[in-house]
Every structure is written in structure tokens, then in C-alpha cells.
Amino acid sequence: MDDAGLLQALAAAADAVASTLAQVVDKQALAAEPSQVLTTQYAIDVAADAAAVAVLVGAGLGVLSEESGRHPGALDVVVVLDPVDGSTNASRGIPWYATSLAAVDGEGLRAALVVNQASGERFDATRGGGARLDGRPITASGTEVLGDALVALSGHPGRHRGRPLGWAQHRVLGAAALDLCAVACGRLDAFVDTHESGGLGPWDHLGGLLICQEAGAVGADALGRELVTLGPGDRRAPVVAATEPLLEALLGALAS
């Protein structure tokens, strides 16, 4: 499958989630209803997952889903899926939740699509092919100075080991995939996961990471680990910034 075909398959999966959500009369009530499978899931996670996985497996792709684990498919391409990233936001009627999909092959991240299921905005990227918002090329902000940066956080905001970290302002928005895409298109300057050893699974950050990289942003794990991982139990602490100087400043602030 070529890159165009991969993006089409990812888009079909995101569309299947959108169709599933559109059939729900009271989305907020379904989103707030716990799943019957895991206490950490909402019913909406399970319904969205089933719709997306069916499309991806039907296209012959392997799948690693936050909600249902591994599904057999092509050995050379695995799609890392979060059907509803920000499901707590969805459960409260906050319009910042997304379907995130990242196709990974033997060389790493190959294609990604993140769809804001509340607004319909679509971010996509292919390795070496740039990043786009609704089909238009996007680039990161270019901010280099930590004191000028608007930073999105996952985890407890504003302080690290009891002290401020030095950015201009921060936001805690609740959907890492969309937060990363906001860095890619220049709405935000950086993203930081502040959990001590990392709080994000591969489905949370891989789609947004490729979109950021193809938009010119740079990223690293705060503890120096490889960010691209397919271990269902793996957790990472991504730090992604519009520029290399800003990334270095953020990593330095976290390490000191």
C-alpha cells in the first residue's frame, strides 16, 4: 500500500468513528457511561474502537489500539489507534477530542491522521511529505525563547519539583493528539508531558508526533528514550517544540 492508500485507509477509519458518533443522539451521556469491559473506558471508546478497527483490519493493516490491544494484519505496517483521544472532554461536552491514527513501518512513523471529531478539522502527514490542516500545508511557529512560549501540558501544570519552569503561559487542554497538532500549525509553541516517568501511551502521541515533525517541529522523550514504540504497556514523556533551541530549553528546565 502506498502513502496515498494509507492515508485513505486512515481517513476511512476516522470517518467510521465520526459516523458512529453521529448516530448517538446524546453523545455526552454515552461518553459519560462507563464501558462494561474496563473501568478506564467509556462506552463511547468501545463503540468508536469497533468501528475504526473493522475498517483498518478490513484494509489488511495491523492495529494496536488503546482500547482493544493488538489485531492481526499486515506485518509491515501497524496502525496505532486512539479512537477517542480526550474521551473525558467528550464526556463533559468539551469540543476538544479526536481520533488519532499513526501508521508505523520498519523505518518508523510513515503516515498520520488526527481528526478533531468535534470540529471536523483534519491534520495529516506522511514521512517526507509535509503536514497539512484540511489539505493546506502547515508549519510550526518558529518560537525559540522559552519565556515567549505558549505551552500545552499533560499532567500537573506550571511547576516541576516545586518550581516554575519559565514559559510565558500554558494550557491544559486534555487531548494530547490535538495539543500536538496545535504545535504543528503554530497555535501553540510546545507540548510537555510532566508525569515523572511519562504518562502517554503510543496511541496518545505518535500521530501528533509525525505531524509535528513534518511541520518542522522537533521532539524528544524527557528521559531520553525512543519515542516511537509499539509496546502496549510503554509510556513516554514527550517534549515537542517548534524549534531546536526551544526544545533544548524545555529539556534543560525539566532536567534541572
C-alpha positions as CSV (number, residue, x, y, z in Angstrom):
1,M,0.0,0.0,0.0
2,D,1.4,3.4,-1.0
3,D,1.2,6.6,1.2
4,A,-1.9,7.8,-0.6
5,G,-3.6,4.5,0.1
6,L,-2.5,4.5,3.7
7,L,-4.0,8.0,4.2
8,Q,-7.2,6.9,2.6
9,A,-7.4,3.9,5.0
10,L,-6.8,6.1,8.0
11,A,-9.4,8.6,6.8
12,A,-11.9,5.8,6.3
13,A,-11.3,4.7,9.9
14,A,-11.8,8.2,11.2
15,D,-14.9,8.6,9.1
16,A,-16.3,5.4,10.6
17,V,-15.8,6.8,14.1
18,A,-17.5,10.1,13.0
19,S,-20.4,8.0,11.6
20,T,-20.7,6.1,14.9
21,L,-20.7,9.3,16.9
22,A,-23.3,10.9,14.6
23,Q,-25.7,8.0,15.3
24,V,-25.6,8.8,19.0
25,V,-28.5,11.1,20.0
26,D,-27.0,12.1,23.3
27,K,-23.2,11.9,22.8
28,Q,-22.4,13.3,26.2
29,A,-24.5,10.7,28.0
30,L,-22.8,7.9,26.1
31,A,-19.4,9.4,26.6
32,A,-20.0,9.5,30.3
33,E,-21.3,5.9,30.6
34,P,-18.6,3.5,31.7
35,S,-17.7,0.6,29.5
36,Q,-18.6,-2.9,30.5
37,V,-15.1,-4.0,29.7
38,L,-12.6,-1.8,31.7
39,T,-13.2,0.8,34.4
40,T,-10.8,3.2,32.5
41,Q,-13.0,3.1,29.4
42,Y,-16.2,5.0,28.4
43,A,-18.9,3.3,26.3
44,I,-18.1,5.8,23.6
45,D,-14.5,4.5,23.5
46,V,-15.7,0.9,22.8
47,A,-18.2,1.9,20.1
48,A,-15.7,4.1,18.3
49,D,-12.9,1.5,18.6
50,A,-15.0,-1.2,17.0
51,A,-15.9,1.0,14.0
52,A,-12.3,2.0,13.4
53,V,-10.7,-1.4,13.9
54,A,-13.2,-3.0,11.5
55,V,-12.1,-0.6,8.7
56,L,-8.3,-0.9,9.4
57,V,-8.4,-4.7,9.6
58,G,-10.6,-4.9,6.5
59,A,-7.8,-2.9,4.7
60,G,-5.3,-5.6,5.7
61,L,-3.5,-3.4,8.2
62,G,-2.2,-4.5,11.6
63,V,-3.7,-2.5,14.5
64,L,-2.5,-1.5,18.0
65,S,-5.5,0.1,19.8
66,E,-5.6,1.7,23.2
67,E,-9.0,0.2,23.7
68,S,-8.7,-3.3,22.3
69,G,-4.9,-4.1,22.0
70,R,-3.4,-5.8,19.0
71,H,-5.2,-7.0,16.0
72,P,-3.5,-9.2,13.3
73,G,-2.9,-7.7,9.8
74,A,0.0,-6.7,7.6
75,L,3.3,-7.4,9.4
76,D,5.0,-4.5,7.7
77,V,2.5,-1.7,8.7
78,V,0.8,-1.3,12.1
79,V,-1.7,1.5,12.7
80,V,-1.6,2.8,16.3
81,L,-5.1,3.9,17.1
82,D,-6.8,6.0,19.8
83,P,-10.4,6.1,18.6
84,V,-11.4,8.9,21.0
85,D,-8.4,10.8,22.4
86,G,-9.8,13.1,25.0
87,S,-12.9,11.0,25.9
88,T,-13.2,12.8,29.3
89,N,-13.6,16.0,27.3
90,A,-16.3,14.3,25.2
91,S,-18.0,13.1,28.4
92,R,-18.2,16.7,29.6
93,G,-19.2,18.3,26.3
94,I,-15.8,20.0,25.8
95,P,-15.2,20.1,22.0
96,W,-11.5,19.0,22.1
97,Y,-11.4,15.3,21.4
98,A,-10.1,13.4,18.4
99,T,-9.4,10.2,16.5
100,S,-5.7,9.7,16.2
101,L,-4.1,7.2,13.8
102,A,-0.4,6.6,13.1
103,A,0.9,4.1,10.6
104,V,4.3,2.6,11.6
105,D,6.5,0.5,9.3
106,G,10.1,-0.8,9.7
107,E,11.6,2.6,9.3
108,G,9.3,4.3,11.9
109,L,6.4,6.7,11.5
110,R,5.1,6.7,8.0
111,A,1.7,8.3,7.9
112,A,-0.6,10.0,10.4
113,L,-4.1,11.4,10.6
114,V,-5.7,13.3,13.6
115,V,-9.3,14.3,13.3
116,N,-11.0,16.7,15.8
117,Q,-14.3,14.9,16.0
118,A,-16.0,17.9,17.5
119,S,-15.0,20.5,14.8
120,G,-14.1,18.3,11.8
121,E,-10.6,19.7,11.5
122,R,-8.2,17.1,9.9
123,F,-4.4,17.1,10.4
124,D,-2.4,14.7,8.3
125,A,1.2,14.0,7.4
126,T,3.4,11.4,5.5
127,R,7.1,10.8,6.1
128,G,9.0,13.3,4.0
129,G,5.7,14.6,2.5
130,G,4.9,17.5,4.9
131,A,2.0,18.2,7.1
132,R,-1.4,19.6,6.4
133,L,-4.5,21.0,8.1
134,D,-7.6,20.4,5.9
135,G,-5.3,19.9,2.9
136,R,-3.3,23.1,3.5
137,P,0.4,23.0,4.4
138,I,1.2,23.9,8.0
139,T,4.4,24.9,9.8
140,A,5.3,25.3,13.4
141,S,5.6,28.8,15.0
142,G,9.4,29.3,15.0
143,T,9.4,30.4,18.6
144,E,12.9,29.9,20.1
145,V,12.8,31.6,23.6
146,L,11.2,29.7,26.5
147,G,10.0,32.9,28.0
148,D,8.0,33.7,24.9
149,A,6.4,30.2,24.6
150,L,2.8,29.2,24.9
151,V,3.0,25.5,26.1
152,A,0.4,22.7,26.3
153,L,0.7,20.4,29.2
154,S,-0.3,16.8,30.0
155,G,-0.1,16.3,33.8
156,H,0.2,18.9,36.6
157,P,0.8,22.4,35.2
158,G,3.3,25.1,35.8
159,R,5.7,23.6,38.3
160,H,8.3,20.9,38.3
161,R,9.8,19.7,41.5
162,G,8.2,22.6,43.3
163,R,9.4,25.4,41.0
164,P,8.1,27.3,37.9
165,L,9.6,26.2,34.6
166,G,9.8,29.6,32.9
167,W,7.4,29.6,29.9
168,A,5.2,32.6,29.2
169,Q,1.8,30.8,29.5
170,H,0.5,27.2,29.5
171,R,-2.8,25.4,28.6
172,V,-4.0,22.0,29.8
173,L,-6.5,21.0,27.1
174,G,-6.9,17.3,27.7
175,A,-6.3,15.7,24.3
176,A,-2.6,15.1,23.6
177,A,-3.0,14.3,19.9
178,L,-4.8,17.6,19.3
179,D,-2.4,19.5,21.5
180,L,0.5,18.3,19.4
181,C,-1.3,19.2,16.2
182,A,-1.7,22.7,17.6
183,V,2.1,22.9,17.9
184,A,2.4,21.7,14.3
185,C,0.2,24.5,13.0
186,G,1.6,27.3,15.2
187,R,-1.3,27.8,17.6
188,L,0.9,26.6,20.4
189,D,4.7,26.7,20.7
190,A,5.4,23.4,22.6
191,F,3.9,20.4,24.3
192,V,5.2,18.8,27.5
193,D,4.2,15.7,29.4
194,T,5.0,16.4,33.0
195,H,4.4,13.0,34.5
196,E,7.6,11.9,36.2
197,S,8.3,8.8,34.1
198,G,5.8,9.6,31.3
199,G,2.1,9.3,31.1
200,L,1.4,8.8,27.4
201,G,1.0,5.6,25.5
202,P,2.0,5.3,21.8
203,W,-1.6,5.9,20.7
204,D,-1.6,9.3,22.5
205,H,1.4,10.9,20.8
206,L,2.6,9.0,17.7
207,G,0.1,10.5,15.3
208,G,0.6,14.1,16.5
209,L,4.4,13.5,16.6
210,L,4.7,12.8,12.9
211,I,2.5,15.7,12.1
212,C,4.7,18.0,14.2
213,Q,8.0,16.6,12.7
214,E,6.7,17.1,9.2
215,A,5.7,20.7,10.1
216,G,9.2,21.5,11.2
217,A,8.8,20.9,15.0
218,V,11.2,18.7,17.0
219,G,10.6,16.3,19.9
220,A,12.3,14.0,22.4
221,D,11.4,12.0,25.4
222,A,12.2,13.8,28.7
223,L,14.1,10.8,29.9
224,G,16.0,10.2,26.6
225,R,14.0,7.1,25.5
226,E,12.9,6.4,21.9
227,L,9.5,8.0,21.3
228,V,8.4,5.5,18.6
229,T,7.4,2.4,20.4
230,L,4.7,-0.3,19.8
231,G,4.7,-1.8,23.3
232,P,1.1,-1.6,24.7
233,G,2.4,-1.1,28.2
234,D,5.1,1.5,27.1
235,R,4.7,5.0,28.5
236,R,6.7,8.1,27.4
237,A,7.1,11.7,28.4
238,P,7.2,13.6,25.1
239,V,8.5,17.1,24.9
240,V,7.8,18.7,21.5
241,A,8.8,22.2,20.5
242,A,8.6,24.5,17.5
243,T,12.4,24.8,17.3
244,E,15.5,23.1,18.5
245,P,16.5,26.0,20.8
246,L,13.1,25.9,22.5
247,L,13.3,22.1,22.8
248,E,16.7,22.3,24.5
249,A,15.5,25.0,26.9
250,L,12.5,22.8,27.9
251,L,14.5,19.7,28.4
252,G,17.0,21.7,30.4
253,A,14.3,23.1,32.6
254,L,12.8,19.6,33.2
255,A,16.2,18.1,34.0
256,S,17.5,20.8,36.4
